[in-house]
Amino acid sequence: MPRFKYIAMDSKGTESSGVIDAADQQQALAAIRAHGLFPTKISDVGGSGSGVAAAAAQAAVGAAAKPGSGLSMEIKMPTFLQPRVKPKQLMVFTRQLATLIDAGLPLLRGLKILLKQEKHPRLQAAIVGMGDSVEGGSTFSDALNLFPNIFDRLFVNMVKAGEAGGVLELVLQRLAEFMEKSEKIKAKIKGAMVYPVVVLSFAMIILGFLLVKVIPQFAVIFDELLGGELPALTQFVINISDTVVQSWYLVLGGIGIIVALFKVIVRTKRGRYILDLIKLKTPVFGPLFRRTAIARFTRTLGTLMSSGVPVLQALTIVKETAGNEVVSEAIQSIHDSVKEGDPMAMQMEAHSIFPGMVVSMVDVGEETGALPEMLTRIANNFDDEVDAAVEGMTSVIEPIMIIFLAVIIGTIVIAMFMPLIALISGMS
């Protein structure tokens, strides 16, 4: 019986290869598909090549060969080592697919065109799998559900609503715009955080150098000249330096324990809630986090509702994608209130996280029947406020960082000069 060598990927994009016995290429492909793999290349072991074959099925994680089937696998690269699909790459794929469908091309044809130009291995495998699933009679939203690591619930439910309403290209376009605006906000916040992170990093390097190299030399001099009688501030700084130099492993271990405890606490729902509440209450960064959370909530909810997703289902999805436990709990209470027949604005007013302007605009949107449009308008307004908050935060951070460095470095300098001043005064 002929033997065929293949290269394939599973639904998570993990590449595998092996050899299979089959009567011909079609039977080999069928056997590979039966194990939930997406063949990207198959060739006769004897050397006769065959073209690239595409196939997909809903795969279980870590699919393995069944005994006696003649199918063997060799895992080449674990999923966690493969590059993840970045939001920008997903945004480009979504916008291109929307353009192709809007131009009149069938969905399957559009996926095949995008497959030819896609370079990302995990997204390639996803396109292959979705194409085969759609060709087999599944809906596009069902095909997206095969790849939850790439397409989240927001994406899948919006596509499902677009398919039901016959406006898939419009929904995809809205999704692309949503992702583009979300990434723009993230980029602005990350850009604002670059300066303080760089300054803090250099401050820690300078502080470490002073504690390890400079202060021990001063300590030796003071011990010889003053016999260990030092001012309290000087002795305090020298004690810190001695601890860092002589017990550095304890310092690193303590830092490691604190980081580990922080990660454990953050993994609990209560811990995340407390951390997110602290974020919203922080003097400088709090207003920015609050505006960003409201912009994300209103834009996501408005996009879902304008795409035809029912309000209760939309609120459930928004709750899961809020990114802030305080906001998530507020959304859950809004969901429960709307489920009982109450207006959304009434429950929003009970939560201090939502400003009065937002509550008023939502109330107007509910009364006029234009809630999705009103939510989008609120999101655009808060996007502008986020821009202003980022600029204001940048201007505030600079003097704060300068004062912080001056206090740290100035304290060390004063502590080192106090014994010298006392020594000079005694000599005079």
Buried (B, 14 or more C-beta within 10 A) or exposed (E): EBEBBBBBBBBBBBBBBBBBBBEEBEBBBEBBBEBBBBBBBBBBEEEEEBEEBBBBBBBEEEBEBEEEEBBEBEBEEEBEEBEBBEEEBBBBBBBBBBBBBBEEBEBBEBBBBBBEEBEBBBBBBBBBBBBBBBBEEBBBBBBBBBBEEBBBBBBBBBBBBBBBEEBBBBBBBBBBBBBBBBBEBEEBBEEBBEEBEEBEEEBEEBBEEBBEEEBBEBBEEBEEEBEEEBBEBBBEBBEBBBEBBEEEEEBEEEEEEEEEEEEEEEEEEEBBBBBBBEBBEEEEBBBBBBBBBBBBBBBBBBBBBBBBBEBEBBBBBBBEBBBBBBBBBBBBEBBEBBEEEEBBBBBBBEBEBBBEEBBEBBBEBBEEEEBBBBBBBBBBBBBEBBBEBBEBBBEEBEEEBEEBBEEBBEEBEBBBEBBBEBBEEEEE
